[in-house]
Amino acid sequence: MDWFLEPFSLAFQQRALIGGALAALMTSIVGTWLVLRGMSFFGDAFVHGVVPGIAAAVVLDINPIIGAAFAAGVMVLAIEVVHRQTALSEDTSIGLLFVGMLALGVVIISRLDSYSGSLTSILFGDALGVTAADLVWQGVLATVVIAVALVLYRPLLTLSFNAEKAQLLGMKPKRTHAALLVLIAAAVIGSYQSVGTLLVFGLLVGPPATASLLARTVPRMMIYAAIIALFSVWLGLTLSYHWGTAGSATMALVPIVLFFIVLVITRLAPRRVPQEVAHA
């Protein structure tokens, strides 16, 4: 039992657990819609898209939330402009901005004397450096994200399976899609301190993808995704403490490993049933 409790005996480790849990709840709820809509590539690009905003905020010594929100808005507008003004597919515009925004962020942060430390913190997070003040605004943001996601449940559900039907039902799919983009941005912004802008994608897609292998309904998928995400944060921090690995990276790795474990189990289980029946 001490092996499981010892990692959280100190205050900064407890803050890391709380911060990771809040990030897990936000990303798992929003990530469910990403997985259902097949927008994982967009989500990955979006995660990279906030890097220059956070980097600029660090350089200018302003709130990183402001910079990340501004960068997210710029990226969404840029994707729409490229997609509408050229014959290129949306994936192409996303791919261009994926690399461009990340490179711009590194260029901006390279102007700091503490280049390496600041870049590492932005890209890979600093789970053990989360402060009480960070937890307050993260908790507020998590509450808003989860509340809005629940309020928009029906429009998002309809949009995920049939955009034309959503239009016919008067659910305004374009506004719903825009709201989802805002939710993605908010979840990423609220999680980067604990998990990092690059690694948050593991919590954004890993738990919902794993939950999709187990759940047959969307509500259950969300619940399973949240449980898997919370478990991943706890196990990631526990393993990080005992193995001496990076906390943020270990938290992001756990749900990916869980996905493949569940995938193997769920694919092998049906094959065993006929064999057991045959022997019986």
C-alpha positions as a Markdown table, in Angstrom:
| # | Residue | x | y | z |
|---|---|---|---|---|
| 1 | Met | 0.0 | 0.0 | 0.0 |
| 2 | Asp | 2.9 | 2.4 | 0.7 |
| 3 | Trp | 4.1 | 1.9 | -2.8 |
| 4 | Phe | 0.8 | 3.5 | -4.0 |
| 5 | Leu | 0.5 | 6.2 | -1.4 |
| 6 | Glu | 4.1 | 7.4 | -1.0 |
| 7 | Pro | 4.2 | 9.4 | -4.3 |
| 8 | Phe | 1.5 | 11.7 | -3.0 |
| 9 | Ser | 2.8 | 12.4 | 0.5 |
| 10 | Leu | 4.2 | 15.8 | -0.3 |
| 11 | Ala | 2.1 | 18.9 | -1.2 |
| 12 | Phe | 3.6 | 19.5 | -4.6 |
| 13 | Gln | 2.9 | 15.9 | -5.6 |
| 14 | Gln | -0.7 | 16.3 | -4.4 |
| 15 | Arg | -1.1 | 19.4 | -6.5 |
| 16 | Ala | 0.3 | 17.5 | -9.5 |
| 17 | Leu | -2.4 | 14.8 | -9.0 |
| 18 | Ile | -5.2 | 17.4 | -8.7 |
| 19 | Gly | -4.0 | 19.3 | -11.7 |
| 20 | Gly | -3.6 | 16.1 | -13.7 |
| 21 | Ala | -7.1 | 15.0 | -12.7 |
| 22 | Leu | -8.6 | 18.3 | -13.8 |
| 23 | Ala | -6.8 | 18.1 | -17.1 |
| 24 | Ala | -8.0 | 14.4 | -17.5 |
| 25 | Leu | -11.6 | 15.4 | -17.0 |
| 26 | Met | -11.5 | 18.2 | -19.5 |
| 27 | Thr | -9.6 | 16.3 | -22.2 |
| 28 | Ser | -11.6 | 13.1 | -21.9 |
| 29 | Ile | -15.0 | 14.8 | -22.3 |
| 30 | Val | -13.9 | 17.0 | -25.2 |
| 31 | Gly | -11.8 | 14.2 | -26.6 |
| 32 | Thr | -14.8 | 12.0 | -26.9 |
| 33 | Trp | -16.3 | 14.2 | -29.5 |
| 34 | Leu | -13.0 | 14.4 | -31.3 |
| 35 | Val | -12.8 | 10.6 | -31.6 |
| 36 | Leu | -16.5 | 10.3 | -32.6 |
| 37 | Arg | -16.1 | 12.9 | -35.3 |
| 38 | Gly | -12.8 | 11.5 | -36.6 |
| 39 | Met | -11.0 | 14.8 | -35.8 |
| 40 | Ser | -7.9 | 13.4 | -34.1 |
| 41 | Phe | -5.5 | 14.9 | -36.7 |
| 42 | Phe | -7.2 | 18.3 | -36.2 |
| 43 | Gly | -6.9 | 17.9 | -32.4 |
| 44 | Asp | -3.2 | 17.1 | -32.7 |
| 45 | Ala | -2.6 | 20.2 | -34.9 |
| 46 | Phe | -4.7 | 22.3 | -32.5 |
| 47 | Val | -2.5 | 21.2 | -29.6 |
| 48 | His | 0.6 | 22.4 | -31.5 |
| 49 | Gly | -1.2 | 25.6 | -32.6 |
| 50 | Val | -1.3 | 27.1 | -29.2 |
| 51 | Val | 2.5 | 26.8 | -28.7 |
| 52 | Pro | 3.4 | 30.2 | -30.3 |
| 53 | Gly | 0.8 | 32.0 | -28.2 |
| 54 | Ile | 2.1 | 30.5 | -24.9 |
| 55 | Ala | 5.7 | 31.2 | -26.0 |
| 56 | Ala | 4.8 | 34.8 | -26.8 |
| 57 | Ala | 3.1 | 35.2 | -23.4 |
| 58 | Val | 6.2 | 33.9 | -21.7 |
| 59 | Val | 8.5 | 36.3 | -23.6 |
| 60 | Leu | 6.1 | 39.3 | -23.0 |
| 61 | Asp | 5.5 | 38.2 | -19.3 |
| 62 | Ile | 1.7 | 38.1 | -19.7 |
| 63 | Asn | -0.8 | 35.4 | -18.8 |
| 64 | Pro | -0.2 | 32.3 | -21.0 |
| 65 | Ile | -4.0 | 31.8 | -21.2 |
| 66 | Ile | -4.3 | 35.0 | -23.2 |
| 67 | Gly | -1.5 | 34.0 | -25.6 |
| 68 | Ala | -2.9 | 30.5 | -26.1 |
| 69 | Ala | -6.4 | 31.7 | -26.7 |
| 70 | Phe | -5.2 | 34.2 | -29.3 |
| 71 | Ala | -3.0 | 31.6 | -31.1 |
| 72 | Ala | -5.9 | 29.1 | -31.1 |
| 73 | Gly | -8.2 | 31.8 | -32.7 |
| 74 | Val | -5.5 | 32.6 | -35.4 |
| 75 | Met | -5.1 | 28.9 | -36.2 |
| 76 | Val | -8.8 | 28.3 | -36.7 |
| 77 | Leu | -9.2 | 31.3 | -38.9 |
| 78 | Ala | -6.1 | 30.4 | -40.9 |
| 79 | Ile | -7.4 | 26.8 | -41.5 |
| 80 | Glu | -10.7 | 28.3 | -42.8 |
| 81 | Val | -9.0 | 30.8 | -45.1 |
| 82 | Val | -6.7 | 28.2 | -46.7 |
| 83 | His | -9.5 | 25.7 | -47.0 |
| 84 | Arg | -12.0 | 28.2 | -48.6 |
| 85 | Gln | -9.5 | 30.2 | -50.8 |
| 86 | Thr | -7.6 | 27.3 | -52.3 |
| 87 | Ala | -8.4 | 23.9 | -53.8 |
| 88 | Leu | -6.4 | 22.2 | -51.0 |
| 89 | Ser | -8.1 | 19.8 | -48.6 |
| 90 | Glu | -8.6 | 20.8 | -45.0 |
| 91 | Asp | -6.1 | 18.1 | -44.0 |
| 92 | Thr | -3.4 | 19.9 | -46.1 |
| 93 | Ser | -4.1 | 23.3 | -44.4 |
| 94 | Ile | -4.0 | 21.6 | -41.0 |
| 95 | Gly | -0.7 | 20.0 | -41.8 |
| 96 | Leu | 0.8 | 23.2 | -43.0 |
| 97 | Leu | -0.2 | 25.0 | -39.8 |
| 98 | Phe | 0.7 | 22.0 | -37.6 |
| 99 | Val | 4.4 | 22.5 | -38.4 |
| 100 | Gly | 4.3 | 26.2 | -38.9 |
| 101 | Met | 2.8 | 27.1 | -35.6 |
| 102 | Leu | 5.1 | 24.7 | -33.7 |
| 103 | Ala | 8.1 | 26.1 | -35.4 |
| 104 | Leu | 7.0 | 29.7 | -34.8 |
| 105 | Gly | 6.6 | 28.9 | -31.1 |
| 106 | Val | 10.1 | 27.5 | -30.9 |
| 107 | Val | 11.5 | 30.6 | -32.7 |
| 108 | Ile | 9.8 | 32.9 | -30.3 |
| 109 | Ile | 10.8 | 31.1 | -27.1 |
| 110 | Ser | 14.4 | 30.8 | -28.4 |
| 111 | Arg | 14.8 | 34.6 | -27.8 |
| 112 | Leu | 14.8 | 33.9 | -24.0 |
| 113 | Asp | 18.0 | 33.3 | -22.1 |
| 114 | Ser | 16.3 | 30.4 | -20.4 |
| 115 | Tyr | 15.4 | 28.9 | -23.8 |
| 116 | Ser | 15.8 | 25.2 | -22.9 |
| 117 | Gly | 13.9 | 25.4 | -19.6 |
| 118 | Ser | 11.0 | 27.4 | -21.0 |
| 119 | Leu | 10.7 | 25.3 | -24.1 |
| 120 | Thr | 10.7 | 22.1 | -22.1 |
| 121 | Ser | 8.0 | 23.4 | -19.8 |
| 122 | Ile | 5.8 | 24.6 | -22.6 |
| 123 | Leu | 6.1 | 21.5 | -24.8 |
| 124 | Phe | 6.3 | 18.8 | -22.1 |
| 125 | Gly | 4.6 | 20.4 | -19.1 |
| 126 | Asp | 5.7 | 20.7 | -15.5 |
| 127 | Ala | 3.4 | 18.5 | -13.5 |
| 128 | Leu | 5.3 | 18.9 | -10.2 |
| 129 | Gly | 5.5 | 22.7 | -10.6 |
| 130 | Val | 1.7 | 23.3 | -10.5 |
| 131 | Thr | 0.8 | 25.9 | -7.9 |
| 132 | Ala | -2.3 | 26.5 | -5.9 |
| 133 | Ala | -3.2 | 29.5 | -8.1 |
| 134 | Asp | -2.8 | 27.3 | -11.2 |
| 135 | Leu | -5.3 | 24.9 | -9.7 |
| 136 | Val | -7.9 | 27.6 | -9.0 |
| 137 | Trp | -8.1 | 28.8 | -12.6 |
| 138 | Gln | -7.7 | 25.3 | -13.9 |
| 139 | Gly | -10.7 | 24.2 | -11.8 |
| 140 | Val | -12.8 | 27.1 | -13.0 |
| 141 | Leu | -11.9 | 26.3 | -16.6 |
| 142 | Ala | -12.6 | 22.6 | -16.2 |
| 143 | Thr | -16.0 | 23.4 | -14.7 |
| 144 | Val | -16.9 | 25.7 | -17.7 |
| 145 | Val | -15.6 | 23.2 | -20.3 |
| 146 | Ile | -17.5 | 20.2 | -18.8 |
| 147 | Ala | -20.7 | 22.3 | -18.2 |
| 148 | Val | -20.7 | 23.6 | -21.8 |
| 149 | Ala | -20.0 | 20.1 | -23.2 |
| 150 | Leu | -23.0 | 18.7 | -21.3 |
| 151 | Val | -25.3 | 21.5 | -22.4 |
| 152 | Leu | -24.3 | 21.0 | -26.0 |
| 153 | Tyr | -24.6 | 17.2 | -25.7 |
| 154 | Arg | -27.5 | 16.8 | -28.2 |
| 155 | Pro | -26.2 | 19.2 | -30.9 |
| 156 | Leu | -22.7 | 17.6 | -30.6 |
| 157 | Leu | -24.2 | 14.1 | -30.8 |
| 158 | Thr | -26.3 | 14.9 | -33.8 |
| 159 | Leu | -23.4 | 16.7 | -35.5 |
| 160 | Ser | -21.1 | 13.7 | -34.9 |
| 161 | Phe | -23.3 | 11.3 | -36.7 |
| 162 | Asn | -25.2 | 13.3 | -39.3 |
| 163 | Ala | -24.4 | 17.0 | -40.0 |
| 164 | Glu | -27.2 | 17.3 | -42.5 |
| 165 | Lys | -29.8 | 16.0 | -40.0 |
| 166 | Ala | -28.4 | 18.5 | -37.5 |
| 167 | Gln | -29.1 | 21.3 | -40.0 |
| 168 | Leu | -32.6 | 20.0 | -40.7 |
| 169 | Leu | -33.4 | 19.9 | -37.0 |
| 170 | Gly | -32.3 | 23.5 | -36.7 |
| 171 | Met | -29.3 | 22.8 | -34.4 |
| 172 | Lys | -27.0 | 25.1 | -36.3 |
| 173 | Pro | -24.1 | 22.7 | -37.0 |
| 174 | Lys | -21.6 | 25.4 | -37.9 |
| 175 | Arg | -22.1 | 27.1 | -34.5 |
| 176 | Thr | -21.9 | 23.7 | -32.8 |
| 177 | His | -18.6 | 23.0 | -34.6 |
| 178 | Ala | -17.3 | 26.4 | -33.6 |
| 179 | Ala | -18.2 | 25.7 | -30.0 |
| 180 | Leu | -16.4 | 22.4 | -30.1 |
| 181 | Leu | -13.3 | 24.2 | -31.4 |
| 182 | Val | -13.5 | 26.6 | -28.4 |
| 183 | Leu | -13.9 | 23.6 | -26.0 |
| 184 | Ile | -10.8 | 22.0 | -27.5 |
| 185 | Ala | -8.8 | 25.2 | -27.1 |
| 186 | Ala | -10.0 | 25.6 | -23.5 |
| 187 | Ala | -9.1 | 22.0 | -22.7 |
| 188 | Val | -5.6 | 22.3 | -24.1 |
| 189 | Ile | -5.0 | 25.7 | -22.4 |
| 190 | Gly | -6.2 | 24.3 | -19.1 |
| 191 | Ser | -4.0 | 21.2 | -19.4 |
| 192 | Tyr | -0.7 | 22.4 | -20.8 |
| 193 | Gln | 0.8 | 23.3 | -17.3 |
| 194 | Ser | 0.3 | 19.8 | -16.1 |
| 195 | Val | 0.8 | 17.7 | -19.3 |
| 196 | Gly | 2.5 | 20.1 | -21.8 |
| 197 | Thr | 1.2 | 21.2 | -25.2 |
| 198 | Leu | 2.7 | 18.2 | -27.1 |
| 199 | Leu | 1.8 | 15.5 | -24.6 |
| 200 | Val | -1.8 | 16.6 | -23.8 |
| 201 | Phe | -2.8 | 14.9 | -27.0 |
| 202 | Gly | -2.3 | 11.6 | -25.2 |
| 203 | Leu | -5.0 | 12.4 | -22.7 |
| 204 | Leu | -7.2 | 14.1 | -25.4 |
| 205 | Val | -7.4 | 11.0 | -27.6 |
| 206 | Gly | -6.1 | 8.0 | -25.7 |
| 207 | Pro | -8.9 | 7.6 | -23.1 |
| 208 | Pro | -11.8 | 8.2 | -25.5 |
| 209 | Ala | -10.2 | 5.8 | -28.0 |
| 210 | Thr | -9.9 | 3.2 | -25.4 |
| 211 | Ala | -13.4 | 3.8 | -24.1 |
| 212 | Ser | -14.7 | 3.4 | -27.6 |
| 213 | Leu | -13.6 | -0.3 | -27.5 |
| 214 | Leu | -15.6 | -0.9 | -24.4 |
| 215 | Ala | -18.7 | 1.3 | -24.6 |
| 216 | Arg | -21.7 | 1.0 | -26.9 |
| 217 | Thr | -23.3 | 4.3 | -26.1 |
| 218 | Val | -21.9 | 7.8 | -26.0 |
| 219 | Pro | -22.7 | 8.5 | -22.3 |
| 220 | Arg | -20.9 | 5.4 | -21.3 |
| 221 | Met | -18.0 | 6.2 | -23.6 |
| 222 | Met | -17.6 | 9.6 | -21.8 |
| 223 | Ile | -17.8 | 8.0 | -18.4 |
| 224 | Tyr | -15.3 | 5.3 | -19.3 |
| 225 | Ala | -13.0 | 7.9 | -20.9 |
| 226 | Ala | -13.0 | 10.0 | -17.8 |
| 227 | Ile | -12.3 | 7.0 | -15.5 |
| 228 | Ile | -9.4 | 5.9 | -17.8 |
| 229 | Ala | -8.0 | 9.4 | -18.0 |
| 230 | Leu | -8.1 | 9.8 | -14.2 |
| 231 | Phe | -6.5 | 6.3 | -13.7 |
| 232 | Ser | -3.8 | 7.3 | -16.3 |
| 233 | Val | -2.9 | 10.4 | -14.3 |
| 234 | Trp | -2.7 | 8.6 | -11.0 |
| 235 | Leu | -0.7 | 5.6 | -12.4 |
| 236 | Gly | 1.5 | 7.9 | -14.5 |
| 237 | Leu | 2.5 | 10.0 | -11.5 |
| 238 | Thr | 3.0 | 6.9 | -9.4 |
| 239 | Leu | 5.2 | 5.2 | -11.9 |
| 240 | Ser | 7.0 | 8.5 | -12.6 |
| 241 | Tyr | 7.9 | 8.7 | -8.8 |
| 242 | His | 9.2 | 5.2 | -8.5 |
| 243 | Trp | 10.9 | 5.0 | -11.9 |
| 244 | Gly | 12.4 | 8.5 | -11.9 |
| 245 | Thr | 10.7 | 9.4 | -15.3 |
| 246 | Ala | 9.1 | 12.6 | -16.5 |
| 247 | Gly | 5.6 | 12.9 | -14.8 |
| 248 | Ser | 3.9 | 14.5 | -17.8 |
| 249 | Ala | 5.2 | 12.1 | -20.3 |
| 250 | Thr | 4.4 | 9.1 | -18.2 |
| 251 | Met | 0.8 | 10.3 | -17.7 |
| 252 | Ala | 0.4 | 10.8 | -21.5 |
| 253 | Leu | 1.9 | 7.3 | -22.2 |
| 254 | Val | -0.3 | 5.3 | -19.9 |
| 255 | Pro | -3.6 | 5.7 | -21.9 |
| 256 | Ile | -1.8 | 4.8 | -25.1 |
| 257 | Val | -0.5 | 1.6 | -23.6 |
| 258 | Leu | -4.0 | 0.9 | -22.1 |
| 259 | Phe | -5.5 | 1.3 | -25.5 |
| 260 | Phe | -3.4 | -1.4 | -27.0 |
| 261 | Ile | -3.9 | -3.7 | -24.0 |
| 262 | Val | -7.7 | -3.3 | -24.3 |
| 263 | Leu | -7.5 | -3.7 | -28.1 |
| 264 | Val | -5.8 | -7.1 | -27.7 |
| 265 | Ile | -8.1 | -8.3 | -25.0 |
| 266 | Thr | -11.3 | -7.3 | -26.8 |
| 267 | Arg | -10.1 | -8.8 | -30.1 |
| 268 | Leu | -9.0 | -12.1 | -28.5 |
| 269 | Ala | -12.0 | -12.5 | -26.2 |
| 270 | Pro | -14.5 | -13.3 | -29.0 |
| 271 | Arg | -12.2 | -15.9 | -30.4 |
| 272 | Arg | -12.0 | -17.7 | -27.2 |
| 273 | Val | -15.7 | -18.1 | -26.8 |
| 274 | Pro | -16.3 | -20.5 | -29.7 |
| 275 | Gln | -13.3 | -22.6 | -28.6 |
| 276 | Glu | -14.7 | -22.9 | -25.1 |
| 277 | Val | -18.1 | -23.7 | -26.4 |
| 278 | Ala | -16.7 | -26.3 | -28.7 |
| 279 | His | -14.8 | -28.0 | -25.9 |
| 280 | Ala | -17.9 | -28.0 | -23.7 |
